[in-house]
């Protein structure tokens, strides 16, 4: 019994120790690769096809802007316009439920449209890009949720920028981050003109990450 116990505790020669360590590391590495291969398709499958292709048939639920809201957006010159929307909210954990949110509509000048990719490079990088046009008819509609911790930011007309009251993140009129702990710029939402009506789809992206990961949608 003592001999067996001593043999069990014997670490072996350096060559044997190296061989065992190599096999342990190889097993962990193979397991990690398999986990990644499985996880990536699963993560992609959580993103509805309708949001990857928002103009496809059977796509997302579009909420129309009222005539008054669209008129205010078209005539805006002093800054962004606050727009309320009602929709059915869906995520991967809870059943669908009605919700009301607000978005910020911004009318861009021609030079802002032309330089938007330079101003907002985060919207065109592979990990943080959006799979729909960020600008429609020279307008961009931003989610009102701060990318830092999910607070609601507001437009400060005096400072001419969006400011989050919770932790001080600041963004310019095109949604580019200027200051504060937010990990990315503001999130634009799908916006379109359909049969003479302006419509928007609500998407909520994950906070505290520079990537744009959908966590809920209408």
C-alpha positions in Angstrom: 0.0 0.0 0.0 2.8 2.4 0.9 4.7 1.6 -2.3 1.5 2.4 -4.3 1.0 5.6 -2.5 4.5 6.7 -3.1 4.3 5.8 -6.7 1.1 7.9 -7.0 2.8 10.9 -5.4 5.9 10.5 -7.6 5.9 13.4 -10.1 8.0 11.4 -12.5 11.0 12.5 -14.5 11.3 16.0 -16.1 10.5 14.5 -19.5 7.3 12.8 -18.1 6.3 16.0 -16.4 6.7 18.0 -19.6 4.8 15.4 -21.6 1.9 15.5 -19.1 1.9 19.4 -19.1 1.8 19.4 -22.9 -1.1 17.0 -23.1 -3.0 19.1 -20.5 -2.4 22.3 -22.4 -3.4 20.7 -25.7 -6.6 19.4 -24.2 -7.5 22.9 -22.9 -6.7 24.4 -26.3 -8.8 21.9 -28.2 -11.7 22.4 -25.8 -11.5 26.2 -26.2 -11.5 25.9 -30.0 -14.5 23.6 -30.0 -16.3 25.9 -27.6 -15.7 28.9 -29.9 -16.9 27.0 -33.0 -20.1 26.2 -31.2 -20.6 29.6 -29.5 -20.2 31.8 -32.6 -23.1 30.2 -34.6 -25.3 30.2 -31.5 -24.6 33.9 -30.9 -25.4 34.7 -34.5 -28.6 32.7 -34.3 -29.8 35.0 -31.5 -29.8 37.9 -33.9 -33.1 37.9 -35.8 -32.7 37.6 -39.6 -35.1 40.5 -39.8 -32.6 42.8 -38.1 -29.7 41.6 -40.2 -31.9 42.5 -43.3 -34.3 45.1 -42.0 -35.9 45.8 -45.4 -36.7 42.1 -46.1 -40.2 40.8 -46.2 -41.3 39.7 -42.7 -38.8 42.0 -41.2 -39.0 44.0 -37.9 -42.0 45.9 -36.6 -41.8 49.5 -37.9 -43.3 52.3 -35.8 -44.5 55.3 -37.8 -43.6 58.9 -36.8 -46.6 61.2 -36.5 -47.0 63.9 -39.1 -46.2 66.5 -36.4 -43.0 64.7 -35.4 -41.8 64.4 -39.0 -42.6 68.0 -39.7 -40.5 69.0 -36.6 -37.7 66.8 -37.8 -37.7 68.2 -41.3 -37.7 71.9 -40.1 -35.2 71.4 -37.2 -32.4 73.8 -37.3 -31.6 74.4 -33.6 -30.8 70.8 -32.7 -32.1 67.3 -32.4 -35.8 66.5 -32.0 -37.1 64.2 -29.3 -39.5 61.6 -30.7 -41.6 59.2 -28.7 -42.3 55.7 -30.1 -44.6 52.9 -28.9 -43.8 49.3 -29.8 -43.8 45.6 -28.7 -40.5 44.8 -26.9 -38.8 41.4 -27.3 -35.7 39.9 -25.9 -34.4 36.4 -25.4 -35.6 36.0 -21.8 -39.0 37.6 -21.4 -42.3 37.3 -23.4 -43.1 40.2 -25.7 -44.5 43.3 -23.9 -45.6 46.8 -24.9 -43.1 49.6 -24.2 -42.6 53.3 -24.9 -39.2 54.9 -25.6 -37.9 58.0 -27.1 -35.3 58.5 -29.8 -33.4 61.6 -30.9 -33.8 62.6 -34.6 -31.0 64.6 -36.2 -31.2 66.4 -39.5 -27.8 66.4 -41.0 -26.3 69.0 -43.3 -25.0 67.9 -46.7 -21.4 68.2 -45.5 -22.2 66.1 -42.4 -23.7 63.4 -44.6 -20.6 63.4 -46.9 -18.2 63.2 -43.9 -20.3 60.8 -41.8 -18.0 57.8 -42.2 -15.0 59.9 -41.1 -17.0 61.4 -38.2 -18.4 58.0 -37.0 -15.8 55.3 -38.0 -17.2 53.1 -35.2 -20.3 52.5 -37.3 -18.2 51.0 -40.1 -15.8 48.7 -38.3 -16.6 45.0 -38.5 -17.4 44.5 -34.8 -19.4 47.7 -34.3 -21.0 48.4 -37.6 -24.8 48.4 -38.1 -26.3 46.2 -40.8 -28.6 48.9 -42.1 -28.2 52.5 -43.4 -27.3 54.8 -40.5 -28.6 57.8 -42.5 -31.9 57.9 -44.4 -33.1 61.0 -46.3 -30.3 63.0 -44.5 -31.7 62.1 -41.1 -30.3 59.8 -38.4 -32.3 58.6 -35.4 -30.3 57.7 -32.3 -31.4 55.4 -29.5 -31.8 57.4 -26.3 -29.8 54.7 -24.3 -26.3 55.7 -23.3 -23.8 52.9 -24.4 -22.1 53.2 -21.0 -24.6 51.8 -18.4 -28.0 52.3 -20.1 -29.0 55.7 -18.7 -31.0 58.1 -20.8 -29.0 61.0 -22.2 -30.4 64.4 -23.2 -29.5 67.2 -25.6 -27.9 70.2 -24.0 -28.7 73.2 -26.3 -26.2 75.4 -24.6 -23.3 73.0 -24.9 -24.6 71.8 -28.3 -24.0 68.1 -27.4 -25.7 65.1 -25.9 -24.9 64.7 -22.2 -25.6 61.7 -20.0 -26.6 62.8 -16.5 -25.4 59.6 -14.8 -21.7 59.5 -15.5 -21.0 62.4 -17.8 -20.5 60.8 -21.2 -20.8 63.4 -24.0 -21.5 63.1 -27.7 -21.7 65.6 -30.6 -24.8 66.0 -32.8 -23.6 63.2 -35.1 -23.4 60.8 -32.1 -19.6 60.7 -31.9 -18.2 60.3 -28.4 -16.5 63.4 -27.0 -15.9 62.6 -23.4 -16.7 60.3 -20.5 -16.7 56.5 -19.9 -19.0 55.4 -22.8 -17.2 52.7 -24.8 -18.6 53.8 -28.2 -20.6 56.5 -29.9 -24.4 56.7 -30.0 -26.4 53.9 -31.6 -28.4 54.8 -34.7 -31.7 53.0 -35.4 -33.2 51.7 -38.6 -35.2 54.5 -40.2 -37.1 54.4 -43.5 -39.7 56.1 -45.7 -42.5 53.7 -46.7 -45.7 54.6 -48.6 -45.2 58.3 -47.6 -44.6 57.5 -43.9 -41.4 57.8 -41.9 -40.9 54.7 -39.8 -38.4 53.6 -37.1 -37.5 50.3 -35.5 -36.3 50.0 -31.9 -33.1 48.1 -31.2 -31.3 47.9 -27.8 -27.6 47.2 -27.9 -25.5 45.8 -25.1 -23.9 48.4 -22.9 -20.3 48.5 -21.7 -18.7 47.2 -24.9 -17.3 48.9 -28.0 -19.1 46.2 -30.1 -22.7 46.5 -31.1 -24.5 43.4 -29.8 -28.3 43.3 -30.1 -30.0 42.4 -26.8 -33.6 43.4 -27.6 -35.7 44.6 -30.5 -39.2 45.6 -31.6 
